[in-house]
Amino acid sequence: MRTRTTYRHVVHKIIEHPDTDVTHGAECLHCGWSATSSTDSKVVDVACMEHTGRSNHKGFRRIRTSFEMVVRAE
Ligand SMILES: [Zn+2]
């Protein structure tokens, strides 16, 4: 018995999930401080600079969280 299989190559892409926000956060590299997460990255920028002003800590780990989904690229 001979089996023949046809493969169809479908191109996909990954996009940001509709109806979701990108969330920005930050953690100090020198102490346990972390910024309140915000959908506005500038709010987190300001929070980091204020933390530097109070503590003289100058390094931060920035976190950008988004929700994404794979869809067919057509
Ligand atoms: Zn700190």
N, CA, C, O and the ligand as a Tripos MOL2 file, in Angstrom:
@<TRIPOS>MOLECULE
protein
  297   295    75     0     0
PROTEIN
NO_CHARGES

@<TRIPOS>ATOM
      1 N           0.8370   -1.1890    0.0000 N.3       1 MET1
      2 CA          0.0000    0.0000    0.0000 C.3       1 MET1
      3 C           0.8820    1.2530    0.0000 C.2       1 MET1
      4 O           1.8560    1.3500    0.7470 O.2       1 MET1
      5 N           0.5280    2.1660   -0.8220 N.am      2 ARG2
      6 CA          1.3000    3.4050   -0.9300 C.3       2 ARG2
      7 C           0.5260    4.5600   -0.3070 C.2       2 ARG2
      8 O          -0.6560    4.7570   -0.5880 O.2       2 ARG2
      9 N           1.1940    5.2990    0.5220 N.am      3 THR3
     10 CA          0.5360    6.4470    1.1560 C.3       3 THR3
     11 C           1.1750    7.7260    0.6250 C.2       3 THR3
     12 O           2.3970    7.8540    0.5580 O.2       3 THR3
     13 N           0.3550    8.6190    0.2690 N.am      4 ARG4
     14 CA          0.8740    9.8890   -0.2290 C.3       4 ARG4
     15 C           0.3670   11.0140    0.6680 C.2       4 ARG4
     16 O          -0.8340   11.1630    0.8910 O.2       4 ARG4
     17 N           1.2820   11.7730    1.1590 N.am      5 THR5
     18 CA          0.8940   12.8660    2.0570 C.3       5 THR5
     19 C           1.2880   14.1910    1.4210 C.2       5 THR5
     20 O           2.4000   14.3510    0.9180 O.2       5 THR5
     21 N           0.3850   15.1040    1.4540 N.am      6 THR6
     22 CA          0.6820   16.4330    0.9210 C.3       6 THR6
     23 C           0.8830   17.3910    2.0900 C.2       6 THR6
     24 O           0.0220   17.5280    2.9580 O.2       6 THR6
     25 N           2.0150   18.0340    2.0920 N.am      7 TYR7
     26 CA          2.2850   19.0290    3.1270 C.3       7 TYR7
     27 C           2.0900   20.4100    2.5270 C.2       7 TYR7
     28 O           2.6170   20.7270    1.4610 O.2       7 TYR7
     29 N           1.3420   21.1980    3.2160 N.am      8 ARG8
     30 CA          1.1560   22.5750    2.7670 C.3       8 ARG8
     31 C           1.9110   23.4800    3.7250 C.2       8 ARG8
     32 O           1.6530   23.4890    4.9280 O.2       8 ARG8
     33 N           2.8270   24.2240    3.1860 N.am      9 HIS9
     34 CA          3.6230   25.1170    4.0130 C.3       9 HIS9
     35 C           2.8570   26.4190    4.2220 C.2       9 HIS9
     36 O           2.5120   27.1200    3.2700 O.2       9 HIS9
     37 N           2.6070   26.7170    5.4650 N.am     10 VAL10
     38 CA          1.8680   27.9370    5.7950 C.3      10 VAL10
     39 C           2.7870   28.8450    6.5950 C.2      10 VAL10
     40 O           3.3600   28.4390    7.6070 O.2      10 VAL10
     41 N           2.9180   30.0730    6.1290 N.am     11 VAL11
     42 CA          3.7860   31.0320    6.8080 C.3      11 VAL11
     43 C           3.0130   31.6900    7.9460 C.2      11 VAL11
     44 O           1.8620   32.0970    7.7920 O.2      11 VAL11
     45 N           3.6750   31.7800    9.0760 N.am     12 HIS12
     46 CA          3.0620   32.3990   10.2440 C.3      12 HIS12
     47 C           3.8710   33.6030   10.6900 C.2      12 HIS12
     48 O           5.0280   33.7780   10.3090 O.2      12 HIS12
     49 N           3.2450   34.4090   11.4890 N.am     13 LYS13
     50 CA          3.9400   35.5330   12.1230 C.3      13 LYS13
     51 C           3.4160   35.6620   13.5470 C.2      13 LYS13
     52 O           2.3750   35.1030   13.8920 O.2      13 LYS13
     53 N           4.1410   36.3960   14.3540 N.am     14 ILE14
     54 CA          3.6860   36.6150   15.7380 C.3      14 ILE14
     55 C           3.3560   38.0980   15.9100 C.2      14 ILE14
     56 O           4.1270   38.9770   15.5250 O.2      14 ILE14
     57 N           2.2020   38.3430   16.4930 N.am     15 ILE15
     58 CA          1.7310   39.7290   16.6590 C.3      15 ILE15
     59 C           1.3080   39.9540   18.1140 C.2      15 ILE15
     60 O           1.0730   39.0040   18.8610 O.2      15 ILE15
     61 N           1.2190   41.2130   18.4900 N.am     16 GLU16
     62 CA          0.7200   41.4980   19.8320 C.3      16 GLU16
     63 C          -0.7500   41.1160   19.9130 C.2      16 GLU16
     64 O          -1.5330   41.3740   18.9990 O.2      16 GLU16
     65 N          -1.0960   40.5050   21.0140 N.am     17 HIS17
     66 CA         -2.4640   40.0360   21.2000 C.3      17 HIS17
     67 C          -3.4060   41.2390   21.2470 C.2      17 HIS17
     68 O          -3.1460   42.1930   21.9800 O.2      17 HIS17
     69 N          -4.4830   41.2090   20.4850 N.am     18 PRO18
     70 CA         -5.4240   42.3460   20.5310 C.3      18 PRO18
     71 C          -5.9970   42.5360   21.9390 C.2      18 PRO18
     72 O          -6.1310   41.5810   22.7040 O.2      18 PRO18
     73 N          -6.3200   43.7480   22.2530 N.am     19 ASP19
     74 CA         -6.9630   44.0880   23.5240 C.3      19 ASP19
     75 C          -6.0830   43.8290   24.7390 C.2      19 ASP19
     76 O          -6.5900   43.6320   25.8430 O.2      19 ASP19
     77 N          -4.7700   43.8290   24.5410 N.am     20 THR20
     78 CA         -3.8680   43.7220   25.6830 C.3      20 THR20
     79 C          -2.9200   44.9140   25.6530 C.2      20 THR20
     80 O          -2.6550   45.4850   24.5950 O.2      20 THR20
     81 N          -2.4230   45.2740   26.7980 N.am     21 ASP21
     82 CA         -1.4950   46.3880   26.9130 C.3      21 ASP21
     83 C          -0.0800   45.8730   27.1280 C.2      21 ASP21
     84 O           0.1210   44.7880   27.6740 O.2      21 ASP21
     85 N           0.8850   46.6520   26.6990 N.am     22 VAL22
     86 CA          2.2760   46.3970   27.0440 C.3      22 VAL22
     87 C           2.5090   47.0140   28.4210 C.2      22 VAL22
     88 O           2.1570   48.1700   28.6560 O.2      22 VAL22
     89 N           3.1030   46.2410   29.3280 N.am     23 THR23
     90 CA          3.3470   46.7260   30.6820 C.3      23 THR23
     91 C           4.8470   46.9040   30.8890 C.2      23 THR23
     92 O           5.6450   46.0440   30.5180 O.2      23 THR23
     93 N           5.2160   48.0320   31.4850 N.am     24 HIS24
     94 CA          6.6160   48.3410   31.7330 C.3      24 HIS24
     95 C           6.8980   48.2730   33.2380 C.2      24 HIS24
     96 O           6.0820   48.6910   34.0590 O.2      24 HIS24
     97 N           8.0610   47.7410   33.5720 N.am     25 GLY25
     98 CA          8.4640   47.6700   34.9640 C.3      25 GLY25
     99 C           9.9600   47.8870   35.0780 C.2      25 GLY25
    100 O          10.6580   47.9880   34.0700 O.2      25 GLY25
    101 N          10.4540   47.9600   36.3100 N.am     26 ALA26
    102 CA         11.8840   48.1370   36.5350 C.3      26 ALA26
    103 C          12.2350   47.6380   37.9260 C.2      26 ALA26
    104 O          11.4430   47.7430   38.8630 O.2      26 ALA26
    105 N          13.4410   47.0930   38.0400 N.am     27 GLU27
    106 CA         13.9770   46.6640   39.3320 C.3      27 GLU27
    107 C          15.3540   47.2630   39.4980 C.2      27 GLU27
    108 O          16.1440   47.2910   38.5550 O.2      27 GLU27
    109 N          15.6410   47.7380   40.6820 N.am     28 CYS28
    110 CA         16.9700   48.2590   40.9790 C.3      28 CYS28
    111 C          17.9730   47.1020   41.0420 C.2      28 CYS28
    112 O          17.6720   46.0480   41.6020 O.2      28 CYS28
    113 N          19.1520   47.2980   40.4720 N.am     29 LEU29
    114 CA         20.1920   46.2640   40.5020 C.3      29 LEU29
    115 C          20.9380   46.2370   41.8270 C.2      29 LEU29
    116 O          21.7290   45.3250   42.0680 O.2      29 LEU29
    117 N          20.7010   47.2300   42.6990 N.am     30 HIS30
    118 CA         21.5070   47.3780   43.9090 C.3      30 HIS30
    119 C          20.7430   47.1150   45.1970 C.2      30 HIS30
    120 O          21.3540   46.9040   46.2440 O.2      30 HIS30
    121 N          19.4050   47.1230   45.1330 N.am     31 CYS31
    122 CA         18.6100   46.8720   46.3250 C.3      31 CYS31
    123 C          17.3040   46.2110   45.8960 C.2      31 CYS31
    124 O          17.1630   45.8410   44.7310 O.2      31 CYS31
    125 N          16.3740   46.0580   46.7830 N.am     32 GLY32
    126 CA         15.1380   45.3480   46.4540 C.3      32 GLY32
    127 C          14.0440   46.2110   45.8410 C.2      32 GLY32
    128 O          12.9290   45.7390   45.6200 O.2      32 GLY32
    129 N          14.3580   47.4720   45.5670 N.am     33 TRP33
    130 CA         13.3500   48.3860   45.0550 C.3      33 TRP33
    131 C          12.8510   47.9490   43.6820 C.2      33 TRP33
    132 O          13.6330   47.4930   42.8490 O.2      33 TRP33
    133 N          11.5450   48.0900   43.4480 N.am     34 SER34
    134 CA         11.0340   47.9330   42.0870 C.3      34 SER34
    135 C           9.9720   48.9920   41.8360 C.2      34 SER34
    136 O           9.2690   49.4230   42.7500 O.2      34 SER34
    137 N           9.8730   49.3960   40.5910 N.am     35 ALA35
    138 CA          8.8900   50.4090   40.1990 C.3      35 ALA35
    139 C           7.5130   49.7740   40.1190 C.2      35 ALA35
    140 O           7.3790   48.5810   39.8460 O.2      35 ALA35
    141 N           6.4990   50.5780   40.3590 N.am     36 THR36
    142 CA          5.1230   50.1340   40.1100 C.3      36 THR36
    143 C           4.9540   49.9900   38.6030 C.2      36 THR36
    144 O           5.2740   50.9090   37.8490 O.2      36 THR36
    145 N           4.4570   48.8490   38.1690 N.am     37 SER37
    146 CA          4.2870   48.6140   36.7310 C.3      37 SER37
    147 C           3.3060   49.6090   36.1420 C.2      37 SER37
    148 O           2.3430   50.0190   36.7890 O.2      37 SER37
    149 N           3.5710   49.9890   34.9000 N.am     38 SER38
    150 CA          2.7100   50.9600   34.2270 C.3      38 SER38
    151 C           2.6530   50.6410   32.7420 C.2      38 SER38
    152 O           3.5810   50.0500   32.1910 O.2      38 SER38
    153 N           1.5760   51.0270   32.1060 N.am     39 THR39
    154 CA          1.5060   50.9050   30.6490 C.3      39 THR39
    155 C           2.2400   52.0630   29.9710 C.2      39 THR39
    156 O           2.4070   52.0680   28.7520 O.2      39 THR39
    157 N           2.6720   53.0350   30.7590 N.am     40 ASP40
    158 CA          3.4090   54.1880   30.2320 C.3      40 ASP40
    159 C           4.8760   54.0600   30.6520 C.2      40 ASP40
    160 O           5.1950   54.1810   31.8340 O.2      40 ASP40
    161 N           5.7600   53.8190   29.6940 N.am     41 SER41
    162 CA          7.1690   53.6150   30.0380 C.3      41 SER41
    163 C           7.7920   54.8600   30.6570 C.2      41 SER41
    164 O           8.7300   54.7620   31.4490 O.2      41 SER41
    165 N           7.2690   56.0360   30.2940 N.am     42 LYS42
    166 CA          7.8410   57.2740   30.8390 C.3      42 LYS42
    167 C           7.6030   57.3780   32.3470 C.2      42 LYS42
    168 O           8.4310   57.9400   33.0640 O.2      42 LYS42
    169 N           6.4920   56.8480   32.8310 N.am     43 VAL43
    170 CA          6.2120   56.8490   34.2730 C.3      43 VAL43
    171 C           7.2780   56.0210   34.9990 C.2      43 VAL43
    172 O           7.7260   56.3860   36.0860 O.2      43 VAL43
    173 N           7.6720   54.9120   34.3870 N.am     44 VAL44
    174 CA          8.6920   54.0530   34.9940 C.3      44 VAL44
    175 C          10.0630   54.7290   34.9050 C.2      44 VAL44
    176 O          10.8690   54.6310   35.8300 O.2      44 VAL44
    177 N          10.3230   55.4120   33.7900 N.am     45 ASP45
    178 CA         11.5820   56.1740   33.6650 C.3      45 ASP45
    179 C          11.7130   57.1460   34.8390 C.2      45 ASP45
    180 O          12.7540   57.2120   35.4930 O.2      45 ASP45
    181 N          10.6520   57.8890   35.0890 N.am     46 VAL46
    182 CA         10.6740   58.9110   36.1460 C.3      46 VAL46
    183 C          10.8480   58.2450   37.5110 C.2      46 VAL46
    184 O          11.6000   58.7430   38.3490 O.2      46 VAL46
    185 N          10.1600   57.1200   37.7420 N.am     47 ALA47
    186 CA         10.2810   56.4170   39.0250 C.3      47 ALA47
    187 C          11.7260   55.9760   39.2470 C.2      47 ALA47
    188 O          12.2360   56.0740   40.3640 O.2      47 ALA47
    189 N          12.3910   55.4910   38.1960 N.am     48 CYS48
    190 CA         13.7960   55.0690   38.3150 C.3      48 CYS48
    191 C          14.6880   56.2620   38.6610 C.2      48 CYS48
    192 O          15.5600   56.1660   39.5250 O.2      48 CYS48
    193 N          14.4640   57.3780   37.9820 N.am     49 MET49
    194 CA         15.3050   58.5500   38.2360 C.3      49 MET49
    195 C          15.0780   59.0910   39.6430 C.2      49 MET49
    196 O          16.0150   59.5560   40.2940 O.2      49 MET49
    197 N          13.8290   59.0290   40.1120 N.am     50 GLU50
    198 CA         13.5590   59.4400   41.4970 C.3      50 GLU50
    199 C          14.2640   58.5020   42.4790 C.2      50 GLU50
    200 O          14.7940   58.9480   43.4970 O.2      50 GLU50
    201 N          14.2690   57.1930   42.1690 N.am     51 HIS51
    202 CA         14.9620   56.2460   43.0340 C.3      51 HIS51
    203 C          16.4550   56.5630   43.0630 C.2      51 HIS51
    204 O          17.0800   56.5080   44.1220 O.2      51 HIS51
    205 N          17.0340   56.8960   41.8980 N.am     52 THR52
    206 CA         18.4480   57.2740   41.8480 C.3      52 THR52
    207 C          18.6980   58.5090   42.7120 C.2      52 THR52
    208 O          19.6950   58.5890   43.4300 O.2      52 THR52
    209 N          17.7740   59.4710   42.6310 N.am     53 GLY53
    210 CA         17.9260   60.6920   43.4140 C.3      53 GLY53
    211 C          17.9390   60.4300   44.9120 C.2      53 GLY53
    212 O          18.6550   61.1010   45.6550 O.2      53 GLY53
    213 N          17.1450   59.4490   45.3630 N.am     54 ARG54
    214 CA         17.0740   59.1420   46.8010 C.3      54 ARG54
    215 C          18.2180   58.2640   47.2720 C.2      54 ARG54
    216 O          18.7040   58.4120   48.3930 O.2      54 ARG54
    217 N          18.6550   57.3360   46.4030 N.am     55 SER55
    218 CA         19.5540   56.2670   46.8570 C.3      55 SER55
    219 C          20.9410   56.3080   46.2210 C.2      55 SER55
    220 O          21.8750   55.6780   46.7160 O.2      55 SER55
    221 N          21.0720   57.0510   45.1220 N.am     56 ASN56
    222 CA         22.2750   57.0470   44.2980 C.3      56 ASN56
    223 C          22.5050   55.6920   43.6150 C.2      56 ASN56
    224 O          23.6090   55.4110   43.1490 O.2      56 ASN56
    225 N          21.4680   54.8600   43.5560 N.am     57 HIS57
    226 CA         21.5420   53.6040   42.7860 C.3      57 HIS57
    227 C          21.2440   53.9410   41.3280 C.2      57 HIS57
    228 O          20.2350   54.5780   41.0230 O.2      57 HIS57
    229 N          22.1250   53.5110   40.4380 N.am     58 LYS58
    230 CA         22.0110   53.9730   39.0380 C.3      58 LYS58
    231 C          21.7060   52.8760   38.0390 C.2      58 LYS58
    232 O          21.5200   53.1610   36.8560 O.2      58 LYS58
    233 N          21.6480   51.6120   38.4880 N.am     59 GLY59
    234 CA         21.4050   50.5130   37.5390 C.3      59 GLY59
    235 C          20.0360   49.8860   37.7430 C.2      59 GLY59
    236 O          19.6060   49.6610   38.8740 O.2      59 GLY59
    237 N          19.3560   49.6070   36.6400 N.am     60 PHE60
    238 CA         18.0060   49.0400   36.7090 C.3      60 PHE60
    239 C          17.8550   47.9260   35.6830 C.2      60 PHE60
    240 O          18.4580   47.9570   34.6100 O.2      60 PHE60
    241 N          17.0500   46.9600   36.0330 N.am     61 ARG61
    242 CA         16.6260   45.9320   35.0790 C.3      61 ARG61
    243 C          15.2440   46.3310   34.6060 C.2      61 ARG61
    244 O          14.3040   46.3790   35.4000 O.2      61 ARG61
    245 N          15.1110   46.6170   33.3250 N.am     62 ARG62
    246 CA         13.8090   47.0260   32.7940 C.3      62 ARG62
    247 C          13.0660   45.7980   32.2760 C.2      62 ARG62
    248 O          13.6630   44.8810   31.7130 O.2      62 ARG62
    249 N          11.7810   45.8050   32.4750 N.am     63 ILE63
    250 CA         10.9450   44.6700   32.1110 C.3      63 ILE63
    251 C           9.8060   45.1820   31.2260 C.2      63 ILE63
    252 O           9.0770   46.1030   31.5960 O.2      63 ILE63
    253 N           9.6740   44.5740   30.0690 N.am     64 ARG64
    254 CA          8.5860   44.9330   29.1550 C.3      64 ARG64
    255 C           7.7890   43.6630   28.9100 C.2      64 ARG64
    256 O           8.3030   42.7050   28.3330 O.2      64 ARG64
    257 N           6.5340   43.6540   29.3460 N.am     65 THR65
    258 CA          5.6960   42.4630   29.2080 C.3      65 THR65
    259 C           4.6160   42.7280   28.1680 C.2      65 THR65
    260 O           3.9000   43.7280   28.2240 O.2      65 THR65
    261 N           4.5220   41.8050   27.2190 N.am     66 SER66
    262 CA          3.4470   41.9080   26.2340 C.3      66 SER66
    263 C           2.8580   40.5180   26.0100 C.2      66 SER66
    264 O           3.4800   39.5010   26.3170 O.2      66 SER66
    265 N           1.6720   40.5040   25.4800 N.am     67 PHE67
    266 CA          1.0030   39.2480   25.1530 C.3      67 PHE67
    267 C           0.9590   39.1490   23.6330 C.2      67 PHE67
    268 O           0.5640   40.0900   22.9450 O.2      67 PHE67
    269 N           1.3670   38.0070   23.1310 N.am     68 GLU68
    270 CA          1.4500   37.8630   21.6940 C.3      68 GLU68
    271 C           0.8170   36.5610   21.2480 C.2      68 GLU68
    272 O           0.6090   35.6430   22.0410 O.2      68 GLU68
    273 N           0.5190   36.5030   19.9780 N.am     69 MET69
    274 CA         -0.0950   35.2910   19.4320 C.3      69 MET69
    275 C           0.4200   35.0470   18.0100 C.2      69 MET69
    276 O           0.7340   35.9810   17.2720 O.2      69 MET69
    277 N           0.4960   33.7680   17.6530 N.am     70 VAL70
    278 CA          0.9310   33.3910   16.3100 C.3      70 VAL70
    279 C          -0.2990   33.3060   15.4120 C.2      70 VAL70
    280 O          -1.3020   32.6760   15.7480 O.2      70 VAL70
    281 N          -0.1870   33.9470   14.2840 N.am     71 VAL71
    282 CA         -1.2920   33.9210   13.3100 C.3      71 VAL71
    283 C          -0.7180   33.6170   11.9300 C.2      71 VAL71
    284 O           0.4850   33.7490   11.7030 O.2      71 VAL71
    285 N          -1.5690   33.2220   11.0390 N.am     72 ARG72
    286 CA         -1.1510   32.9990    9.6540 C.3      72 ARG72
    287 C          -0.8070   34.3230    9.0000 C.2      72 ARG72
    288 O          -1.5480   35.2980    9.1200 O.2      72 ARG72
    289 N           0.3040   34.3500    8.3180 N.am     73 ALA73
    290 CA          0.6840   35.5530    7.5600 C.3      73 ALA73
    291 C           0.1060   35.4060    6.1560 C.2      73 ALA73
    292 O           0.5740   34.5860    5.3660 O.2      73 ALA73
    293 N          -0.8940   36.1910    5.8580 N.am     74 GLU74
    294 CA         -1.5500   36.0290    4.5470 C.3      74 GLU74
    295 C          -1.5270   37.2880    3.7110 C.2      74 GLU74
    296 O          -2.0400   37.2960    2.5920 O.2      74 GLU74
    297 ZN         18.0750   50.7410   44.7350 Zn       75 ZN75
@<TRIPOS>BOND
     1     1     2 1
     2     2     3 1
     3     3     4 2
     4     3     5 am
     5     5     6 1
     6     6     7 1
     7     7     8 2
     8     7     9 am
     9     9    10 1
    10    10    11 1
    11    11    12 2
    12    11    13 am
    13    13    14 1
    14    14    15 1
    15    15    16 2
    16    15    17 am
    17    17    18 1
    18    18    19 1
    19    19    20 2
    20    19    21 am
    21    21    22 1
    22    22    23 1
    23    23    24 2
    24    23    25 am
    25    25    26 1
    26    26    27 1
    27    27    28 2
    28    27    29 am
    29    29    30 1
    30    30    31 1
    31    31    32 2
    32    31    33 am
    33    33    34 1
    34    34    35 1
    35    35    36 2
    36    35    37 am
    37    37    38 1
    38    38    39 1
    39    39    40 2
    40    39    41 am
    41    41    42 1
    42    42    43 1
    43    43    44 2
    44    43    45 am
    45    45    46 1
    46    46    47 1
    47    47    48 2
    48    47    49 am
    49    49    50 1
    50    50    51 1
    51    51    52 2
    52    51    53 am
    53    53    54 1
    54    54    55 1
    55    55    56 2
    56    55    57 am
    57    57    58 1
    58    58    59 1
    59    59    60 2
    60    59    61 am
    61    61    62 1
    62    62    63 1
    63    63    64 2
    64    63    65 am
    65    65    66 1
    66    66    67 1
    67    67    68 2
    68    67    69 am
    69    69    70 1
    70    70    71 1
    71    71    72 2
    72    71    73 am
    73    73    74 1
    74    74    75 1
    75    75    76 2
    76    75    77 am
    77    77    78 1
    78    78    79 1
    79    79    80 2
    80    79    81 am
    81    81    82 1
    82    82    83 1
    83    83    84 2
    84    83    85 am
    85    85    86 1
    86    86    87 1
    87    87    88 2
    88    87    89 am
    89    89    90 1
    90    90    91 1
    91    91    92 2
    92    91    93 am
    93    93    94 1
    94    94    95 1
    95    95    96 2
    96    95    97 am
    97    97    98 1
    98    98    99 1
    99    99   100 2
   100    99   101 am
   101   101   102 1
   102   102   103 1
   103   103   104 2
   104   103   105 am
   105   105   106 1
   106   106   107 1
   107   107   108 2
   108   107   109 am
   109   109   110 1
   110   110   111 1
   111   111   112 2
   112   111   113 am
   113   113   114 1
   114   114   115 1
   115   115   116 2
   116   115   117 am
   117   117   118 1
   118   118   119 1
   119   119   120 2
   120   119   121 am
   121   121   122 1
   122   122   123 1
   123   123   124 2
   124   123   125 am
   125   125   126 1
   126   126   127 1
   127   127   128 2
   128   127   129 am
   129   129   130 1
   130   130   131 1
   131   131   132 2
   132   131   133 am
   133   133   134 1
   134   134   135 1
   135   135   136 2
   136   135   137 am
   137   137   138 1
   138   138   139 1
   139   139   140 2
   140   139   141 am
   141   141   142 1
   142   142   143 1
   143   143   144 2
   144   143   145 am
   145   145   146 1
   146   146   147 1
   147   147   148 2
   148   147   149 am
   149   149   150 1
   150   150   151 1
   151   151   152 2
   152   151   153 am
   153   153   154 1
   154   154   155 1
   155   155   156 2
   156   155   157 am
   157   157   158 1
   158   158   159 1
   159   159   160 2
   160   159   161 am
   161   161   162 1
   162   162   163 1
   163   163   164 2
   164   163   165 am
   165   165   166 1
   166   166   167 1
   167   167   168 2
   168   167   169 am
   169   169   170 1
   170   170   171 1
   171   171   172 2
   172   171   173 am
   173   173   174 1
   174   174   175 1
   175   175   176 2
   176   175   177 am
   177   177   178 1
   178   178   179 1
   179   179   180 2
   180   179   181 am
   181   181   182 1
   182   182   183 1
   183   183   184 2
   184   183   185 am
   185   185   186 1
   186   186   187 1
   187   187   188 2
   188   187   189 am
   189   189   190 1
   190   190   191 1
   191   191   192 2
   192   191   193 am
   193   193   194 1
   194   194   195 1
   195   195   196 2
   196   195   197 am
   197   197   198 1
   198   198   199 1
   199   199   200 2
   200   199   201 am
   201   201   202 1
   202   202   203 1
   203   203   204 2
   204   203   205 am
   205   205   206 1
   206   206   207 1
   207   207   208 2
   208   207   209 am
   209   209   210 1
   210   210   211 1
   211   211   212 2
   212   211   213 am
   213   213   214 1
   214   214   215 1
   215   215   216 2
   216   215   217 am
   217   217   218 1
   218   218   219 1
   219   219   220 2
   220   219   221 am
   221   221   222 1
   222   222   223 1
   223   223   224 2
   224   223   225 am
   225   225   226 1
   226   226   227 1
   227   227   228 2
   228   227   229 am
   229   229   230 1
   230   230   231 1
   231   231   232 2
   232   231   233 am
   233   233   234 1
   234   234   235 1
   235   235   236 2
   236   235   237 am
   237   237   238 1
   238   238   239 1
   239   239   240 2
   240   239   241 am
   241   241   242 1
   242   242   243 1
   243   243   244 2
   244   243   245 am
   245   245   246 1
   246   246   247 1
   247   247   248 2
   248   247   249 am
   249   249   250 1
   250   250   251 1
   251   251   252 2
   252   251   253 am
   253   253   254 1
   254   254   255 1
   255   255   256 2
   256   255   257 am
   257   257   258 1
   258   258   259 1
   259   259   260 2
   260   259   261 am
   261   261   262 1
   262   262   263 1
   263   263   264 2
   264   263   265 am
   265   265   266 1
   266   266   267 1
   267   267   268 2
   268   267   269 am
   269   269   270 1
   270   270   271 1
   271   271   272 2
   272   271   273 am
   273   273   274 1
   274   274   275 1
   275   275   276 2
   276   275   277 am
   277   277   278 1
   278   278   279 1
   279   279   280 2
   280   279   281 am
   281   281   282 1
   282   282   283 1
   283   283   284 2
   284   283   285 am
   285   285   286 1
   286   286   287 1
   287   287   288 2
   288   287   289 am
   289   289   290 1
   290   290   291 1
   291   291   292 2
   292   291   293 am
   293   293   294 1
   294   294   295 1
   295   295   296 2
@<TRIPOS>SUBSTRUCTURE
     1 MET1         2 RESIDUE 1 A MET
     2 ARG2         6 RESIDUE 1 A ARG
     3 THR3        10 RESIDUE 1 A THR
     4 ARG4        14 RESIDUE 1 A ARG
     5 THR5        18 RESIDUE 1 A THR
     6 THR6        22 RESIDUE 1 A THR
     7 TYR7        26 RESIDUE 1 A TYR
     8 ARG8        30 RESIDUE 1 A ARG
     9 HIS9        34 RESIDUE 1 A HIS
    10 VAL10       38 RESIDUE 1 A VAL
    11 VAL11       42 RESIDUE 1 A VAL
    12 HIS12       46 RESIDUE 1 A HIS
    13 LYS13       50 RESIDUE 1 A LYS
    14 ILE14       54 RESIDUE 1 A ILE
    15 ILE15       58 RESIDUE 1 A ILE
    16 GLU16       62 RESIDUE 1 A GLU
    17 HIS17       66 RESIDUE 1 A HIS
    18 PRO18       70 RESIDUE 1 A PRO
    19 ASP19       74 RESIDUE 1 A ASP
    20 THR20       78 RESIDUE 1 A THR
    21 ASP21       82 RESIDUE 1 A ASP
    22 VAL22       86 RESIDUE 1 A VAL
    23 THR23       90 RESIDUE 1 A THR
    24 HIS24       94 RESIDUE 1 A HIS
    25 GLY25       98 RESIDUE 1 A GLY
    26 ALA26      102 RESIDUE 1 A ALA
    27 GLU27      106 RESIDUE 1 A GLU
    28 CYS28      110 RESIDUE 1 A CYS
    29 LEU29      114 RESIDUE 1 A LEU
    30 HIS30      118 RESIDUE 1 A HIS
    31 CYS31      122 RESIDUE 1 A CYS
    32 GLY32      126 RESIDUE 1 A GLY
    33 TRP33      130 RESIDUE 1 A TRP
    34 SER34      134 RESIDUE 1 A SER
    35 ALA35      138 RESIDUE 1 A ALA
    36 THR36      142 RESIDUE 1 A THR
    37 SER37      146 RESIDUE 1 A SER
    38 SER38      150 RESIDUE 1 A SER
    39 THR39      154 RESIDUE 1 A THR
    40 ASP40      158 RESIDUE 1 A ASP
    41 SER41      162 RESIDUE 1 A SER
    42 LYS42      166 RESIDUE 1 A LYS
    43 VAL43      170 RESIDUE 1 A VAL
    44 VAL44      174 RESIDUE 1 A VAL
    45 ASP45      178 RESIDUE 1 A ASP
    46 VAL46      182 RESIDUE 1 A VAL
    47 ALA47      186 RESIDUE 1 A ALA
    48 CYS48      190 RESIDUE 1 A CYS
    49 MET49      194 RESIDUE 1 A MET
    50 GLU50      198 RESIDUE 1 A GLU
    51 HIS51      202 RESIDUE 1 A HIS
    52 THR52      206 RESIDUE 1 A THR
    53 GLY53      210 RESIDUE 1 A GLY
    54 ARG54      214 RESIDUE 1 A ARG
    55 SER55      218 RESIDUE 1 A SER
    56 ASN56      222 RESIDUE 1 A ASN
    57 HIS57      226 RESIDUE 1 A HIS
    58 LYS58      230 RESIDUE 1 A LYS
    59 GLY59      234 RESIDUE 1 A GLY
    60 PHE60      238 RESIDUE 1 A PHE
    61 ARG61      242 RESIDUE 1 A ARG
    62 ARG62      246 RESIDUE 1 A ARG
    63 ILE63      250 RESIDUE 1 A ILE
    64 ARG64      254 RESIDUE 1 A ARG
    65 THR65      258 RESIDUE 1 A THR
    66 SER66      262 RESIDUE 1 A SER
    67 PHE67      266 RESIDUE 1 A PHE
    68 GLU68      270 RESIDUE 1 A GLU
    69 MET69      274 RESIDUE 1 A MET
    70 VAL70      278 RESIDUE 1 A VAL
    71 VAL71      282 RESIDUE 1 A VAL
    72 ARG72      286 RESIDUE 1 A ARG
    73 ALA73      290 RESIDUE 1 A ALA
    74 GLU74      294 RESIDUE 1 A GLU
    75 ZN75       297 GROUP 0 **** ****
